[in-house]
Structures are given as structure tokens and as C-alpha cells.
């Protein structure tokens, strides 16, 4: 493996962010021109026009696409209206630049519908509709990711009434069904249905992406029925996957809707949260050896999560910028926000969102560019249908004191979004880890920008990027309260394949020489 001395351009500097409390204000009317959008489940946040600002992608009535571009001066979002995609309600969305033209494309699908792909044109100003012709899918979750480790971004589609489907990317954004990428058949023989949400994550820290599949099958009460037994597909590094969920301790035998992986205790490995409908929801601690322990009983919120009815989405995000990821859960009955106490326990935060309505679908990003994570929320009906009486809302985070760092990775021509990359930052908190993903939880897309809260720390000792191709980049003494763009192709790297670096001091000195010479990332 080679080490590369990292040259970073600082693109955006932002203000201080966050304090210890978590609260949001409703700024829908002040920032969005159209306040009558009624989303179902599928929604997203991503930079759609290449200005490094998070934008909002939403489907009115779960069918009509619009993009709302964040403006750098903090004024009202600029609207782009594509219009109707299909007559069928869309339940899932994922986003990536799959044809490498510099602008992100959008994939949506739903109830017994074809996969609907909208490709951005060469200047990112309009979109062309493409139907991925296969048989129809009952799409629940979806992800863009490099399934076969060949550098191009493929598609994984969770199919509710049959085997989930992988699609290979030819490098030009053309997707073709290819079961050789991964066969996610039930370990216990079944019709392979019940696939709700998938997470592509390096749970075992071996440098390649694995996949966790949450499974649920209505009306099936046998906990050992293959249609509702969760699976953890471990990657051997060569694109071969095998189910190790039982051995890893991540087979709860419940009707599961969604799962998230994140480093709860800042020890460098990724812990787990699983939403179940018929048994208790579970919080799992990664033991660092490929296995997990269920620590729900000692989490401080066992009673609160046991009372969750109809959980839909879950996501670990540091909403108060204190350096520990918090937990947001959306449900069909009432959303819940849990603050991470820093000792693998959580506390429920009541009243963080100014609404008595249940948040049923939510996506997260920095929607006013102030260094604090905001939430775009939908108030659906049932589990994933629209509700014409409850329009979407934009909740802006009121945090204002804790420090932060944001990192945007720019990958090579085949993986522009650097999907599958891992970012680690080291400091007084230990190590914080983020993964770059496309498509998360159940049906949603969160920002590609990796967000780190720093608390009161005034510096980041070191930052490491582990790119999907195996390359490792390092930077030391990183300034805080800014967004860094790190690219693996746009700037001159000082390659040190044959150089043995004995100490961090030597490495740091060489990096500083390069930065002093004025190299930047554009």
C-alpha cells in the first residue's frame, strides 16, 4: 500500500457551530419558495450543481421531482422543477454521478415500478429520463456503490417480493442487471423476498465494503423464515460475499426495516442500530473482531426505544457538534432524537423539533452552510405514502458554539463521489470515522459531505482518507470550522512509494513543505 502526501485546498470557511443542546427552528417559509410539497418516503440531500453546497431533492406526491439549490448568500433556495416522473408512488432514492460528467444523477423507484433514472446533462442544468428496463421492482431501499471493487459505481436495489437486484455500471452510466456482482439470496431457503434496506459499510475494518440487509415480511410470524432473517454479507476483498450475520451477532430475528452503522464511542470501529417492528430495537457494540454485542439494556434508552412503534428510518449524526454521533429515529407514530453522552449511553431529547407531528421521513445535511447539520422532514401517511394535509418542513439547527470540520471527497473519473471511502480524524476525542455512502436507511439519501463535530477542540491532530482503491492520504494539524475538498486526481501528489517515513514528525514536515508551496485543490 502506498502513502501519499496529501495536498489540500480549503474551499469554504464557515462560522463556529453548535452548543451542547440540540434544537431546530422551522425555516420552511423563509428558505423555500414552495411550502406545499407533500413527500412520501423518498427524499434526498446532495450537491446537485457542483458548488459544494447541499441541495434538497424531493418528490411532490412521491411522483413529481424538484431540486432546490442552496444559495451561498443564505437567501431563499433556487427551484428547479423537473415535473412528473411516473404515475406510481416512489419509495426510494439514491444519488451519484454514475456517468462521470461532474453532476449527480438521481435514481428512484417504488411499488412494482421500473427503476427510474434521471441523468444530469453536461452542464448540470437539466435532466434526461432513462428507464432501466428489467422486470418491475417493488423497490424499498437502494444504493449506488462499487459492488465488484472494479472502480465503477454499480446499483443495488432491495426488492420486496423477490431477490434483490444488482446492476453493473459499464463506466458510462449504463446499468445492466448482473447477478454475478452479488447474490443476496436468503441463507435459509425462501423466495428471497422481504428486502427493505441495505447499508454498504466496512464493518470489519479490512478495507473493503460489506453489506447489511434488513429484512421484513408482513404476515410471516416464524422468526426463522428466510424472508425475514437479516443478512450480513462479508466481502473477502475480491468481490465475493458470504452471509455471516449469525456469527457476527447481528441476526436479531425480528421484522427489520432499517439499519445504520457508525462509530458511537470513537474507538475506530463501527457500531450498529437496527429497527425491528415485532421485537425490541437493538443497539450493538462492535467488539473489533468482527462480532457485536447487544448493549441495548445498558444504553440508557432501552425503555424509550422499546416504546417505538413502527420505526422507519434511523441515522447516526452529530447534531450538537460535540464529537459524538447522536441518533435520529423516524416512525409511523412519533420521531425520537437521542443525544450521545460519550460513554455509549444516550439521552432522549424531547422538543428538539418545533412540531407535534411525527417526522416520518428525514434527510440530513448542512442546508444553510453554517457548520451544523439540518433536517429536511416529511410527514407521510402509513409507512411511505404521501399526506396532503402535512407539507414537508425544513428544520435548521440552532447550534452555535461547538467547532466542526466538514470534508468533501472528490474521487477519480469512475467514482467521482468517492463512494466507499473512509475518513478518520484524530484528536482529543480519540478517532472519529465517517464513510461516504449513496442511499441509506430506508429510501433516503443523505449528504455526501462528511461532517465531524469537534466540541471545544481547536485543532484536528490528523486526518486520514482511505480511498476505495486502497490508497491512503494523510494530513496533520488540520484547521477547524471549515470545509475541505480532498481530491485524488486534480492536484499534484508527491508520491512516496519507495520512501520509508520513520516518524510522524518527518511526514508532517514534508506535508508542510508542500502546503507552503501553495498547492491547492480546485
Wavefront OBJ file of the C-alpha trace (Angstrom):
o trace
v 0.000 0.000 0.000
v 1.354 3.392 -0.843
v 1.270 6.511 1.270
v 0.599 9.781 -0.459
v 1.411 13.157 0.999
v -1.891 14.942 0.877
v -2.246 18.397 -0.634
v -5.496 20.029 0.386
v -7.232 23.146 -0.860
v -9.513 24.832 1.596
v -12.585 25.717 -0.409
v -15.011 27.071 2.135
v -14.511 28.637 5.556
v -17.528 28.712 7.833
v -18.546 30.136 11.165
v -18.380 28.421 14.543
v -21.138 25.938 15.208
v -23.147 24.154 17.856
v -23.592 24.071 21.569
v -24.472 21.240 23.900
v -28.233 21.470 23.373
v -29.979 20.154 20.284
v -32.794 22.247 18.872
v -34.140 23.174 15.462
v -36.220 26.032 14.071
v -38.776 25.775 11.300
v -37.447 27.897 8.419
v -39.531 26.405 5.637
v -41.262 29.648 4.705
v -38.115 31.768 4.871
v -35.854 29.482 2.798
v -38.151 27.573 0.450
v -40.392 29.292 -2.090
v -42.801 26.359 -2.334
v -44.157 25.321 1.037
v -46.776 22.929 -0.287
v -44.667 19.907 -1.170
v -46.037 16.641 0.197
v -43.378 13.940 0.122
v -43.777 10.310 0.972
v -40.656 8.433 1.990
v -38.117 9.062 -0.775
v -36.131 12.296 -0.470
v -32.522 13.366 -0.603
v -29.805 15.905 0.138
v -26.781 16.271 -2.165
v -24.811 18.889 -4.072
v -26.542 18.842 -7.455
v -24.890 21.801 -9.219
v -21.253 21.435 -8.183
v -20.998 24.441 -5.855
v -20.199 22.344 -2.748
v -23.454 23.356 -1.052
v -26.072 20.821 -0.015
v -29.272 20.950 -2.069
v -32.702 19.365 -1.464
v -34.171 16.752 -3.810
v -37.814 15.936 -3.234
v -40.837 14.314 -4.864
v -44.181 16.046 -4.504
v -46.895 13.428 -4.098
v -43.958 10.964 -4.350
v -44.055 11.388 -8.152
v -43.045 14.933 -9.210
v -39.342 15.785 -8.947
v -37.981 19.151 -7.900
v -34.488 20.251 -6.842
v -33.927 23.200 -4.543
v -30.455 24.706 -4.830
v -28.928 26.255 -1.731
v -27.553 29.754 -2.360
v -24.242 30.849 -0.912
v -25.661 34.114 0.441
v -28.171 32.262 2.632
v -31.202 33.581 0.748
v -34.155 31.550 -0.463
v -33.349 28.325 -2.316
v -33.479 28.429 -6.117
v -36.005 25.992 -7.595
v -35.589 23.589 -10.484
v -38.785 21.781 -11.447
v -38.444 18.602 -13.485
v -42.043 17.521 -13.006
v -43.702 14.150 -13.173
v -41.544 11.038 -13.344
v -44.176 8.332 -13.161
v -47.750 7.663 -12.127
v -46.566 5.235 -9.458
v -45.560 6.331 -5.955
v -41.773 6.282 -5.497
v -40.444 4.840 -2.237
v -36.660 5.006 -2.595
v -33.988 7.422 -3.813
v -30.219 7.305 -4.232
v -27.913 9.769 -5.960
v -24.464 9.643 -7.584
v -22.576 10.832 -10.642
v -22.724 7.478 -12.428
v -21.618 8.745 -15.859
v -18.738 10.881 -14.527
v -19.774 14.141 -16.182
v -19.356 16.138 -12.990
v -23.021 16.274 -11.945
v -25.059 13.913 -9.828
v -27.768 11.683 -11.246
v -30.940 10.524 -9.456
v -32.396 7.015 -9.171
v -35.920 6.474 -7.827
v -38.300 3.538 -7.740
v -41.344 2.280 -5.928
v -44.273 -0.102 -5.830
v -43.988 -2.582 -8.735
v -42.375 0.062 -10.897
v -39.400 0.153 -13.246
v -36.258 1.819 -11.957
v -36.350 5.472 -12.997
v -33.034 7.185 -13.657
v -32.623 10.903 -14.280
v -29.212 11.778 -15.702
v -27.821 15.289 -15.401
v -26.685 16.897 -18.630
v -23.140 18.114 -19.256
v -23.714 21.457 -17.520
v -25.936 20.185 -14.711
v -28.853 22.391 -15.740
v -31.358 19.762 -16.865
v -32.049 16.036 -16.643
v -32.820 13.278 -19.111
v -35.116 10.444 -18.095
v -33.950 6.868 -18.605
v -35.936 3.791 -17.675
v -33.792 0.865 -16.573
v -35.548 -1.870 -18.485
v -35.865 -5.050 -16.492
v -38.927 -6.543 -14.880
v -40.694 -4.300 -12.395
v -39.382 -3.999 -8.856
v -41.080 -3.485 -5.541
v -38.259 -1.157 -4.516
v -37.677 -0.421 -0.838
v -34.054 0.701 -0.276
v -31.400 1.418 -2.913
v -27.679 2.217 -3.056
v -25.082 3.310 -5.558
v -21.835 1.561 -4.618
v -18.908 -0.334 -6.125
v -20.098 -3.892 -5.596
v -17.344 -5.721 -7.502
v -14.407 -3.500 -6.472
v -13.600 -2.586 -10.090
v -13.786 1.174 -9.609
v -17.163 1.870 -11.245
v -20.319 2.679 -9.283
v -22.962 -0.029 -9.501
v -26.541 -0.135 -8.191
v -28.078 -2.383 -5.535
v -31.889 -2.449 -5.404
v -33.804 -4.008 -2.490
v -36.737 -5.969 -3.931
v -39.628 -6.640 -1.567
v -41.224 -9.537 -3.433
v -38.153 -11.337 -4.754
v -34.374 -11.483 -4.884
v -32.683 -8.081 -4.576
v -31.073 -6.960 -7.800
v -27.547 -5.689 -8.535
v -26.857 -3.659 -11.686
v -23.406 -3.289 -13.203
v -22.177 0.077 -14.468
v -20.255 -0.078 -17.762
v -18.353 3.082 -16.797
v -20.568 5.324 -18.906
v -23.570 5.262 -16.606
v -25.360 2.395 -18.338
v -26.737 -0.064 -15.782
v -27.333 -3.742 -16.565
v -28.730 -6.435 -14.279
v -25.836 -8.678 -13.251
v -26.363 -11.289 -10.553
v -22.663 -12.155 -10.604
v -21.957 -8.936 -8.682
v -23.665 -10.248 -5.540
v -26.301 -12.905 -4.962
v -28.159 -11.812 -1.825
v -30.242 -14.990 -1.631
v -31.615 -15.996 1.753
v -29.272 -18.212 3.722
v -32.370 -20.042 4.895
v -34.063 -21.153 1.630
v -37.046 -18.973 0.711
v -38.421 -16.981 -2.202
v -35.792 -14.324 -1.275
v -38.367 -11.602 -0.683
v -38.661 -9.163 2.231
v -35.723 -6.870 1.404
v -36.221 -3.445 2.968
v -32.955 -1.561 3.452
v -29.279 -2.163 2.694
v -26.170 -0.499 4.115
v -22.795 -0.794 2.398
v -20.181 -0.436 5.129
v -16.761 -1.724 6.147
v -17.936 -3.174 9.469
v -14.809 -5.322 9.932
v -12.227 -2.617 9.085
v -10.488 -4.702 6.422
v -10.577 -2.079 3.678
v -13.472 -3.355 1.564
v -17.221 -2.788 1.619
v -19.569 -5.316 3.179
v -23.381 -5.167 3.055
v -26.056 -5.472 5.735
v -29.574 -6.292 4.577
v -32.618 -5.547 6.765
v -35.483 -7.950 6.048
v -39.189 -7.857 6.858
v -42.120 -9.866 5.562
v -45.631 -8.943 6.585
v -47.763 -11.783 7.904
v -44.777 -14.094 8.426
v -44.566 -14.925 12.135
v -41.855 -17.586 12.133
v -38.646 -15.767 13.188
v -36.547 -18.320 11.280
v -38.355 -17.828 7.986
v -35.724 -16.788 5.427
v -37.932 -13.969 4.189
v -37.380 -12.063 7.447
v -33.896 -13.079 8.617
v -31.381 -10.238 8.324
v -28.124 -10.877 6.492
v -24.586 -9.515 6.762
v -22.640 -10.141 3.566
v -18.910 -10.066 4.285
v -16.657 -9.136 1.364
v -13.482 -11.224 1.020
v -11.762 -8.369 -0.805
v -12.242 -9.912 -4.230
v -15.938 -9.145 -4.557
v -17.094 -12.467 -3.135
v -19.782 -12.178 -0.466
v -20.919 -14.619 2.215
v -23.573 -14.216 4.920
v -22.001 -14.033 8.412
v -24.848 -12.299 10.289
v -25.331 -15.091 12.822
v -21.618 -15.412 13.625
v -21.292 -11.618 13.907
v -24.190 -11.355 16.367
v -26.322 -9.240 14.003
v -29.223 -11.582 13.345
v -31.963 -10.329 15.698
v -34.728 -12.494 14.136
v -37.144 -9.596 14.013
v -39.107 -7.816 11.319
v -36.399 -5.262 10.476
v -36.903 -2.059 8.478
v -33.615 -0.205 8.563
v -30.089 -0.304 9.970
v -27.260 2.166 10.409
v -23.571 1.708 11.215
v -21.429 4.414 12.866
v -18.712 4.734 15.496
v -20.714 5.507 18.643
v -17.790 5.511 21.102
v -14.967 6.902 18.919
v -12.832 3.780 19.156
v -12.328 3.368 15.413
v -14.864 0.656 14.589
v -18.473 0.921 13.512
v -21.323 0.077 15.866
v -24.878 -0.733 14.813
v -28.537 0.202 15.327
v -31.345 -1.991 13.946
v -35.043 -1.045 13.742
v -37.352 -4.015 14.389
v -41.152 -3.979 14.407
v -42.083 -7.132 16.312
v -39.224 -7.391 18.793
v -37.153 -4.777 20.618
v -34.998 -2.430 18.592
v -31.313 -3.146 19.145
v -28.096 -1.177 19.725
v -24.954 -3.215 19.107
v -21.337 -2.501 20.049
v -18.584 -3.586 17.680
v -16.014 -5.731 19.526
v -13.329 -5.010 16.945
v -13.030 -8.668 15.933
v -15.944 -8.900 13.505
v -18.535 -9.573 16.214
v -21.098 -7.397 18.010
v -22.708 -7.385 21.457
v -26.267 -6.229 22.054
v -25.875 -3.355 24.541
v -29.437 -2.048 24.417
v -30.012 -2.772 28.111
v -27.102 -0.528 29.143
v -27.685 2.190 26.528
v -29.733 4.395 28.862
v -32.666 4.426 26.441
v -33.825 0.804 26.447
v -37.300 1.787 27.627
v -37.552 4.648 25.124
v -36.637 2.555 22.098
v -38.812 -0.324 23.303
v -41.758 2.068 23.064
v -41.052 2.943 19.421
v -43.910 1.743 17.261
v -43.436 1.367 13.531
v -39.852 2.586 13.173
v -38.949 3.548 9.604
v -35.541 5.263 9.387
v -32.507 5.565 11.644
v -29.342 7.613 11.282
v -26.321 8.451 13.411
v -25.340 12.126 13.032
v -23.547 14.583 15.336
v -26.263 17.200 15.680
v -24.661 19.120 18.575
v -21.064 19.003 17.241
v -19.731 17.564 20.498
v -17.681 14.881 18.647
v -20.125 12.005 19.302
v -22.805 10.851 16.863
v -26.392 11.225 18.036
v -29.303 9.087 16.853
v -32.433 10.160 14.974
v -35.261 7.653 14.503
v -38.354 8.344 12.388
v -41.503 6.306 12.895
v -45.130 5.969 11.869
v -46.127 7.128 15.354
v -43.522 9.585 16.699
v -39.947 10.550 15.840
v -37.284 10.340 18.535
v -33.901 12.055 18.918
v -31.272 10.638 21.255
v -28.150 12.541 22.321
v -24.921 10.562 22.639
v -23.476 11.046 26.146
v -19.996 9.942 25.082
v -19.930 6.740 27.152
v -22.064 4.511 24.916
v -25.233 5.750 26.576
v -27.845 8.073 25.128
v -30.417 10.530 26.474
v -33.692 11.325 24.746
v -34.074 14.945 23.662
v -37.700 15.996 23.767
v -38.961 19.002 21.835
v -35.889 19.358 19.613
v -38.142 19.844 16.592
v -40.881 22.502 16.789
v -43.700 20.204 15.732
v -46.304 17.970 17.304
v -46.434 15.965 14.084
v -44.466 12.778 13.710
v -41.495 13.053 11.364
v -41.871 10.029 9.153
v -39.046 10.595 6.692
v -35.944 12.746 7.162
v -32.699 13.566 5.382
v -29.673 15.335 6.838
v -27.169 17.892 5.557
v -25.944 21.437 6.183
v -28.701 23.422 4.483
v -27.585 26.924 5.486
v -23.829 26.346 5.314
v -23.109 27.237 8.940
v -21.379 24.071 10.091
v -24.357 22.474 11.841
v -26.457 19.608 10.487
v -30.029 20.419 9.480
v -33.018 18.179 8.749
v -35.474 18.166 5.861
v -38.573 16.331 7.066
v -41.656 14.730 5.545
v -44.892 13.734 7.248
v -46.149 10.763 5.333
v -49.173 8.536 5.732
v -48.983 4.864 6.610
v -45.349 3.940 6.163
v -44.326 5.569 2.896
v -47.298 7.240 1.233
v -47.952 10.953 0.958
v -50.201 13.034 3.207
v -51.741 16.068 1.523
v -52.558 17.632 4.895
v -48.979 17.754 6.144
v -46.445 19.547 3.902
v -42.698 18.988 4.241
v -40.676 21.204 6.561
v -37.109 22.452 6.679
v -35.622 22.416 10.180
v -32.469 24.484 10.683
v -30.136 23.527 13.518
v -29.792 26.235 16.168
v -26.320 25.119 17.288
v -23.783 27.943 17.520
v -20.802 27.245 19.781
v -19.018 23.911 19.228
v -16.424 23.548 16.489
v -16.659 21.342 13.411
v -14.897 20.075 10.312
v -16.520 19.090 7.022
v -14.792 17.022 4.357
v -15.870 16.599 0.742
v -14.021 13.943 -1.237
v -13.605 14.067 -4.999
v -12.809 10.657 -6.448
v -11.413 9.565 -9.789
v -13.328 9.585 -13.060
v -15.111 6.298 -12.365
v -16.156 7.179 -8.797
v -16.496 10.937 -8.714
v -18.305 10.945 -5.363
v -15.626 8.732 -3.760
v -18.366 6.361 -2.582
v -16.942 3.725 -0.277
v -14.194 5.980 1.068
v -13.498 6.169 4.790
v -12.401 9.323 6.615
v -10.809 9.264 10.067
v -9.924 12.284 12.201
v -7.831 12.073 15.363
v -7.837 14.415 18.351
v -8.852 14.730 21.995
v -11.987 12.671 21.264
v -9.951 9.672 20.072
v -10.840 8.849 16.476
v -13.986 9.744 14.559
v -14.931 7.729 11.483
v -17.194 8.574 8.560
v -17.995 6.585 5.411
v -19.106 8.068 2.082
v -22.398 6.391 1.114
v -25.111 6.782 -1.507
v -28.511 5.654 -0.289
v -29.099 4.981 3.394
v -31.559 3.687 5.953
v -34.951 3.194 4.304
v -35.454 5.004 0.990
v -33.387 8.147 1.571
v -30.206 9.930 0.514
v -28.072 11.990 2.931
v -25.316 14.472 2.076
v -22.018 13.297 0.586
v -20.174 15.832 2.765
v -18.724 14.109 5.841
v -19.472 16.124 8.953
v -17.436 15.985 12.180
v -18.249 17.776 15.425
v -15.182 18.781 17.428
v -16.633 20.126 20.673
v -14.313 22.763 22.121
v -11.197 21.320 20.442
v -9.301 23.909 18.466
v -7.424 21.552 16.170
v -7.570 18.207 14.430
v -4.310 16.379 15.078
v -4.505 14.311 11.911
v -6.872 13.317 9.137
v -6.701 10.096 7.129
v -8.585 9.281 3.931
v -8.794 5.627 2.952
v -9.851 5.636 -0.686
v -11.713 2.645 -2.186
v -8.724 1.810 -4.390
v -6.557 1.213 -1.310
v -4.617 4.481 -1.386
v -4.187 6.272 1.956
v -3.813 10.059 2.276
v -2.821 11.856 5.474
v -2.812 15.431 6.722
v -1.678 16.809 10.081
v -2.740 19.840 12.169
v -5.945 20.486 10.236
v -7.642 23.822 10.854
v -11.173 23.741 12.224
v -14.517 25.334 11.223
v -14.092 24.872 7.505
v -14.950 22.564 4.633
v -12.035 20.765 2.998
v -12.134 19.434 -0.542
v -9.780 16.487 -0.915
v -9.243 15.217 -4.422
v -7.290 12.211 -5.561
v -6.770 13.330 -9.156
v -6.994 17.103 -9.557
v -3.734 18.097 -7.885
v -0.101 17.093 -7.976
v 0.662 14.473 -5.380
v 4.109 13.838 -4.012
v 4.237 10.059 -4.354
v 6.396 8.283 -1.805
v 6.026 4.663 -2.834
v 9.715 3.993 -2.263
v 10.217 6.344 0.668
v 10.301 4.943 4.199
v 8.997 7.522 6.674
v 10.248 6.726 10.148
v 8.259 9.200 12.239
v 5.117 11.265 12.091
v 7.334 14.341 12.520
v 9.138 13.633 9.273
v 5.896 13.007 7.459
v 4.365 16.190 8.831
v 7.369 18.244 7.788
v 7.177 17.046 4.188
v 3.440 17.791 4.062
v 4.022 21.307 5.362
v 6.634 21.968 2.682
v 4.077 21.072 0.036
v 1.375 23.255 1.578
v 3.788 26.177 1.877
v 4.470 25.851 -1.835
v 0.860 26.798 -2.456
v -0.659 23.672 -3.961
v -4.444 23.798 -3.886
v -7.383 21.625 -4.811
v -9.722 23.200 -7.347
l 1 2 3 4 5 6 7 8 9 10 11 12 13 14 15 16 17 18 19 20 21 22 23 24 25 26 27 28 29 30 31 32 33 34 35 36 37 38 39 40 41 42 43 44 45 46 47 48 49 50 51 52 53 54 55 56 57 58 59 60 61 62 63 64 65 66 67 68 69 70 71 72 73 74 75 76 77 78 79 80 81 82 83 84 85 86 87 88 89 90 91 92 93 94 95 96 97 98 99 100 101 102 103 104 105 106 107 108 109 110 111 112 113 114 115 116 117 118 119 120 121 122 123 124 125 126 127 128 129 130 131 132 133 134 135 136 137 138 139 140 141 142 143 144 145 146 147 148 149 150 151 152 153 154 155 156 157 158 159 160 161 162 163 164 165 166 167 168 169 170 171 172 173 174 175 176 177 178 179 180 181 182 183 184 185 186 187 188 189 190 191 192 193 194 195 196 197 198 199 200 201 202 203 204 205 206 207 208 209 210 211 212 213 214 215 216 217 218 219 220 221 222 223 224 225 226 227 228 229 230 231 232 233 234 235 236 237 238 239 240 241 242 243 244 245 246 247 248 249 250 251 252 253 254 255 256 257 258 259 260 261 262 263 264 265 266 267 268 269 270 271 272 273 274 275 276 277 278 279 280 281 282 283 284 285 286 287 288 289 290 291 292 293 294 295 296 297 298 299 300 301 302 303 304 305 306 307 308 309 310 311 312 313 314 315 316 317 318 319 320 321 322 323 324 325 326 327 328 329 330 331 332 333 334 335 336 337 338 339 340 341 342 343 344 345 346 347 348 349 350 351 352 353 354 355 356 357 358 359 360 361 362 363 364 365 366 367 368 369 370 371 372 373 374 375 376 377 378 379 380 381 382 383 384 385 386 387 388 389 390 391 392 393 394 395 396 397 398 399 400 401 402 403 404 405 406 407 408 409 410 411 412 413 414 415 416 417 418 419 420 421 422 423 424 425 426 427 428 429 430 431 432 433 434 435 436 437 438 439 440 441 442 443 444 445 446 447 448 449 450 451 452 453 454 455 456 457 458 459 460 461 462 463 464 465 466 467 468 469 470 471 472 473 474 475 476 477 478 479 480 481 482 483 484 485 486 487 488 489 490 491 492 493 494 495 496 497 498 499 500 501 502 503 504 505 506 507 508 509 510 511 512 513 514 515 516 517 518 519 520 521 522
